[in-house]
Amino acid sequence: FDVPSGISMIRDLYYRNSVDFTRIHSCGATFDETVDSDITVSLDTKDRKQGAQSCKFVIAAGASAGDIATDSITSKDISGYDYIEMWVKSTVATSSGNLKLLLDNTASCASPIETLSIPALAADTWTFVRMQLSNPELDTAIISVGLEYDSDLGACTVWLDDISAVENDTAEWIKIPRNLWR
């Protein structure tokens, strides 16, 4: 890994060994609850980060802000968690909030309880993203998860993989011995 600019010294490195989490969507099934006509959803077995496949969203040039693709899930109580973590990839560079992850206790993400802005993405690069839940106390019966296209990015393809809710304070961090890095 490259050292970010502006850092002149690193004293210690740690990795997260474990954290309490619950998987919201493994992305092993397509989002097929409600899909806008400008979005085509399929499974991709070649370009993935976790498991045997990822969800691939081909977004047509005619897509407009607010177009969504959703999937129904078995009811999940994520009120004890505070972050959503997942893998995302886009064929075009995006700014924070161009894409959003929706979580709802109503079908088709009709009135999302959580609308989480996906951070900026570099083109053609899998990115591990982490987004803080806004209202975790209300997230007691999530039954729908969605991807919202919220800015005119033109025709593009987006992949999602392994959407999970995590409880940040349960993370166990392990120090990497100095002889294993320089």
Contacts in CASP RR format, 6 or more apart in sequence:
PFRMAT RR
TARGET T0000
AUTHOR 0000-0000-0000
METHOD contacts of the structure
MODEL  1
FDVPSGISMIRDLYYRNSVDFTRIHSCGATFDETVDSDITVSLDTKDRKQ
GAQSCKFVIAAGASAGDIATDSITSKDISGYDYIEMWVKSTVATSSGNLK
LLLDNTASCASPIETLSIPALAADTWTFVRMQLSNPELDTAIISVGLEYD
SDLGACTVWLDDISAVENDTAEWIKIPRNLWR
3 10 0 8 1.000
12 175 0 8 1.000
12 176 0 8 1.000
13 175 0 8 1.000
13 176 0 8 1.000
13 181 0 8 1.000
14 173 0 8 1.000
14 174 0 8 1.000
14 175 0 8 1.000
14 176 0 8 1.000
15 173 0 8 1.000
15 174 0 8 1.000
15 176 0 8 1.000
16 171 0 8 1.000
16 172 0 8 1.000
16 173 0 8 1.000
17 172 0 8 1.000
17 173 0 8 1.000
17 174 0 8 1.000
18 170 0 8 1.000
18 171 0 8 1.000
18 172 0 8 1.000
19 166 0 8 1.000
19 167 0 8 1.000
19 168 0 8 1.000
19 170 0 8 1.000
19 171 0 8 1.000
19 172 0 8 1.000
20 81 0 8 1.000
20 166 0 8 1.000
20 167 0 8 1.000
20 170 0 8 1.000
21 81 0 8 1.000
21 85 0 8 1.000
21 164 0 8 1.000
21 165 0 8 1.000
21 166 0 8 1.000
21 167 0 8 1.000
22 76 0 8 1.000
22 78 0 8 1.000
22 81 0 8 1.000
22 164 0 8 1.000
22 165 0 8 1.000
23 162 0 8 1.000
23 163 0 8 1.000
23 164 0 8 1.000
24 73 0 8 1.000
24 76 0 8 1.000
24 78 0 8 1.000
24 84 0 8 1.000
24 103 0 8 1.000
24 142 0 8 1.000
24 145 0 8 1.000
24 163 0 8 1.000
24 164 0 8 1.000
24 165 0 8 1.000
25 55 0 8 1.000
25 71 0 8 1.000
25 73 0 8 1.000
25 145 0 8 1.000
25 160 0 8 1.000
25 163 0 8 1.000
26 50 0 8 1.000
26 51 0 8 1.000
26 162 0 8 1.000
26 163 0 8 1.000
27 48 0 8 1.000
27 50 0 8 1.000
27 53 0 8 1.000
27 54 0 8 1.000
27 55 0 8 1.000
27 160 0 8 1.000
27 161 0 8 1.000
27 162 0 8 1.000
27 163 0 8 1.000
28 43 0 8 1.000
28 51 0 8 1.000
28 52 0 8 1.000
28 53 0 8 1.000
28 54 0 8 1.000
28 55 0 8 1.000
29 43 0 8 1.000
29 55 0 8 1.000
29 71 0 8 1.000
30 41 0 8 1.000
30 42 0 8 1.000
30 43 0 8 1.000
30 55 0 8 1.000
30 71 0 8 1.000
31 41 0 8 1.000
31 55 0 8 1.000
31 57 0 8 1.000
31 69 0 8 1.000
31 70 0 8 1.000
31 71 0 8 1.000
31 145 0 8 1.000
31 146 0 8 1.000
31 147 0 8 1.000
32 41 0 8 1.000
32 71 0 8 1.000
33 70 0 8 1.000
33 71 0 8 1.000
33 72 0 8 1.000
33 107 0 8 1.000
33 108 0 8 1.000
33 144 0 8 1.000
34 68 0 8 1.000
34 69 0 8 1.000
34 70 0 8 1.000
34 107 0 8 1.000
34 108 0 8 1.000
34 109 0 8 1.000
35 41 0 8 1.000
35 68 0 8 1.000
35 69 0 8 1.000
35 70 0 8 1.000
36 63 0 8 1.000
36 67 0 8 1.000
36 68 0 8 1.000
36 69 0 8 1.000
36 149 0 8 1.000
38 59 0 8 1.000
38 60 0 8 1.000
38 62 0 8 1.000
38 63 0 8 1.000
38 64 0 8 1.000
38 67 0 8 1.000
38 149 0 8 1.000
39 57 0 8 1.000
39 58 0 8 1.000
39 59 0 8 1.000
39 60 0 8 1.000
39 63 0 8 1.000
39 67 0 8 1.000
39 68 0 8 1.000
39 69 0 8 1.000
39 149 0 8 1.000
40 57 0 8 1.000
40 58 0 8 1.000
40 60 0 8 1.000
41 55 0 8 1.000
41 56 0 8 1.000
41 57 0 8 1.000
41 58 0 8 1.000
41 69 0 8 1.000
42 55 0 8 1.000
42 56 0 8 1.000
42 58 0 8 1.000
43 53 0 8 1.000
43 54 0 8 1.000
43 55 0 8 1.000
43 56 0 8 1.000
44 53 0 8 1.000
44 54 0 8 1.000
44 55 0 8 1.000
44 56 0 8 1.000
44 159 0 8 1.000
45 52 0 8 1.000
45 53 0 8 1.000
47 54 0 8 1.000
47 56 0 8 1.000
47 89 0 8 1.000
47 159 0 8 1.000
48 54 0 8 1.000
48 159 0 8 1.000
48 161 0 8 1.000
49 87 0 8 1.000
49 126 0 8 1.000
49 161 0 8 1.000
49 162 0 8 1.000
50 87 0 8 1.000
50 161 0 8 1.000
50 162 0 8 1.000
51 161 0 8 1.000
51 162 0 8 1.000
54 87 0 8 1.000
54 89 0 8 1.000
54 159 0 8 1.000
54 160 0 8 1.000
54 161 0 8 1.000
55 159 0 8 1.000
55 160 0 8 1.000
55 161 0 8 1.000
56 157 0 8 1.000
56 158 0 8 1.000
56 159 0 8 1.000
57 69 0 8 1.000
57 147 0 8 1.000
57 157 0 8 1.000
57 158 0 8 1.000
57 159 0 8 1.000
57 160 0 8 1.000
58 157 0 8 1.000
59 67 0 8 1.000
59 149 0 8 1.000
59 153 0 8 1.000
59 154 0 8 1.000
59 155 0 8 1.000
59 156 0 8 1.000
59 157 0 8 1.000
59 158 0 8 1.000
60 155 0 8 1.000
61 154 0 8 1.000
61 155 0 8 1.000
62 154 0 8 1.000
62 155 0 8 1.000
63 149 0 8 1.000
63 152 0 8 1.000
63 154 0 8 1.000
63 155 0 8 1.000
64 149 0 8 1.000
64 152 0 8 1.000
65 149 0 8 1.000
65 150 0 8 1.000
65 151 0 8 1.000
65 152 0 8 1.000
66 148 0 8 1.000
66 149 0 8 1.000
66 150 0 8 1.000
67 148 0 8 1.000
67 149 0 8 1.000
68 102 0 8 1.000
68 109 0 8 1.000
68 146 0 8 1.000
68 147 0 8 1.000
68 148 0 8 1.000
68 149 0 8 1.000
69 146 0 8 1.000
69 147 0 8 1.000
70 102 0 8 1.000
70 108 0 8 1.000
70 109 0 8 1.000
70 144 0 8 1.000
70 145 0 8 1.000
70 146 0 8 1.000
70 147 0 8 1.000
71 144 0 8 1.000
71 145 0 8 1.000
71 146 0 8 1.000
72 107 0 8 1.000
72 143 0 8 1.000
72 144 0 8 1.000
73 142 0 8 1.000
73 143 0 8 1.000
73 144 0 8 1.000
73 145 0 8 1.000
74 143 0 8 1.000
75 141 0 8 1.000
75 142 0 8 1.000
75 143 0 8 1.000
76 141 0 8 1.000
76 142 0 8 1.000
76 143 0 8 1.000
76 165 0 8 1.000
77 139 0 8 1.000
77 140 0 8 1.000
77 141 0 8 1.000
77 142 0 8 1.000
78 103 0 8 1.000
78 133 0 8 1.000
78 136 0 8 1.000
78 139 0 8 1.000
78 142 0 8 1.000
78 165 0 8 1.000
79 136 0 8 1.000
79 137 0 8 1.000
79 138 0 8 1.000
79 139 0 8 1.000
79 140 0 8 1.000
80 136 0 8 1.000
80 139 0 8 1.000
80 167 0 8 1.000
81 133 0 8 1.000
81 136 0 8 1.000
81 139 0 8 1.000
81 165 0 8 1.000
81 166 0 8 1.000
81 167 0 8 1.000
82 132 0 8 1.000
82 133 0 8 1.000
82 136 0 8 1.000
82 166 0 8 1.000
82 167 0 8 1.000
82 168 0 8 1.000
82 169 0 8 1.000
83 130 0 8 1.000
83 131 0 8 1.000
83 132 0 8 1.000
83 133 0 8 1.000
83 165 0 8 1.000
83 166 0 8 1.000
83 167 0 8 1.000
83 168 0 8 1.000
84 101 0 8 1.000
84 103 0 8 1.000
84 114 0 8 1.000
84 116 0 8 1.000
84 130 0 8 1.000
84 131 0 8 1.000
84 133 0 8 1.000
84 163 0 8 1.000
84 164 0 8 1.000
84 165 0 8 1.000
84 166 0 8 1.000
85 128 0 8 1.000
85 129 0 8 1.000
85 130 0 8 1.000
85 131 0 8 1.000
85 162 0 8 1.000
85 163 0 8 1.000
85 164 0 8 1.000
85 165 0 8 1.000
85 166 0 8 1.000
86 101 0 8 1.000
86 128 0 8 1.000
86 129 0 8 1.000
86 160 0 8 1.000
86 161 0 8 1.000
86 162 0 8 1.000
86 163 0 8 1.000
86 164 0 8 1.000
87 126 0 8 1.000
87 127 0 8 1.000
87 128 0 8 1.000
87 129 0 8 1.000
87 159 0 8 1.000
87 160 0 8 1.000
87 161 0 8 1.000
87 162 0 8 1.000
88 99 0 8 1.000
88 118 0 8 1.000
88 121 0 8 1.000
88 126 0 8 1.000
88 127 0 8 1.000
88 129 0 8 1.000
88 158 0 8 1.000
88 159 0 8 1.000
88 160 0 8 1.000
88 161 0 8 1.000
89 121 0 8 1.000
89 124 0 8 1.000
89 125 0 8 1.000
89 126 0 8 1.000
89 127 0 8 1.000
89 158 0 8 1.000
89 159 0 8 1.000
90 99 0 8 1.000
90 121 0 8 1.000
90 123 0 8 1.000
90 124 0 8 1.000
90 153 0 8 1.000
90 156 0 8 1.000
90 157 0 8 1.000
90 158 0 8 1.000
90 159 0 8 1.000
91 123 0 8 1.000
91 124 0 8 1.000
91 156 0 8 1.000
91 157 0 8 1.000
91 158 0 8 1.000
92 123 0 8 1.000
92 153 0 8 1.000
92 154 0 8 1.000
92 156 0 8 1.000
93 120 0 8 1.000
93 121 0 8 1.000
93 122 0 8 1.000
93 123 0 8 1.000
94 118 0 8 1.000
94 120 0 8 1.000
94 121 0 8 1.000
94 151 0 8 1.000
94 153 0 8 1.000
95 120 0 8 1.000
95 151 0 8 1.000
96 117 0 8 1.000
96 118 0 8 1.000
96 119 0 8 1.000
96 120 0 8 1.000
97 117 0 8 1.000
97 118 0 8 1.000
97 119 0 8 1.000
97 150 0 8 1.000
97 151 0 8 1.000
98 118 0 8 1.000
98 149 0 8 1.000
98 150 0 8 1.000
98 151 0 8 1.000
98 153 0 8 1.000
99 117 0 8 1.000
99 118 0 8 1.000
99 121 0 8 1.000
99 147 0 8 1.000
99 148 0 8 1.000
99 149 0 8 1.000
99 150 0 8 1.000
99 151 0 8 1.000
99 158 0 8 1.000
100 115 0 8 1.000
100 116 0 8 1.000
100 117 0 8 1.000
100 118 0 8 1.000
100 147 0 8 1.000
100 148 0 8 1.000
100 150 0 8 1.000
101 114 0 8 1.000
101 115 0 8 1.000
101 116 0 8 1.000
101 118 0 8 1.000
101 131 0 8 1.000
101 145 0 8 1.000
101 146 0 8 1.000
101 147 0 8 1.000
101 148 0 8 1.000
101 163 0 8 1.000
102 109 0 8 1.000
102 112 0 8 1.000
102 114 0 8 1.000
102 115 0 8 1.000
102 116 0 8 1.000
102 144 0 8 1.000
102 145 0 8 1.000
102 146 0 8 1.000
102 147 0 8 1.000
102 148 0 8 1.000
103 109 0 8 1.000
103 112 0 8 1.000
103 113 0 8 1.000
103 114 0 8 1.000
103 116 0 8 1.000
103 139 0 8 1.000
103 142 0 8 1.000
103 144 0 8 1.000
103 145 0 8 1.000
103 146 0 8 1.000
104 110 0 8 1.000
104 111 0 8 1.000
104 112 0 8 1.000
104 113 0 8 1.000
104 114 0 8 1.000
104 142 0 8 1.000
104 143 0 8 1.000
104 144 0 8 1.000
104 145 0 8 1.000
105 113 0 8 1.000
105 138 0 8 1.000
105 139 0 8 1.000
105 140 0 8 1.000
105 141 0 8 1.000
105 142 0 8 1.000
105 143 0 8 1.000
105 144 0 8 1.000
106 143 0 8 1.000
106 144 0 8 1.000
107 143 0 8 1.000
107 144 0 8 1.000
108 144 0 8 1.000
109 144 0 8 1.000
109 145 0 8 1.000
109 146 0 8 1.000
109 148 0 8 1.000
113 135 0 8 1.000
113 138 0 8 1.000
113 139 0 8 1.000
113 142 0 8 1.000
114 133 0 8 1.000
114 134 0 8 1.000
114 135 0 8 1.000
114 139 0 8 1.000
115 134 0 8 1.000
115 148 0 8 1.000
116 131 0 8 1.000
116 133 0 8 1.000
116 134 0 8 1.000
117 131 0 8 1.000
118 129 0 8 1.000
118 131 0 8 1.000
119 127 0 8 1.000
119 129 0 8 1.000
119 131 0 8 1.000
121 127 0 8 1.000
126 159 0 8 1.000
126 161 0 8 1.000
133 139 0 8 1.000
133 165 0 8 1.000
139 165 0 8 1.000
145 163 0 8 1.000
147 158 0 8 1.000
147 160 0 8 1.000
END
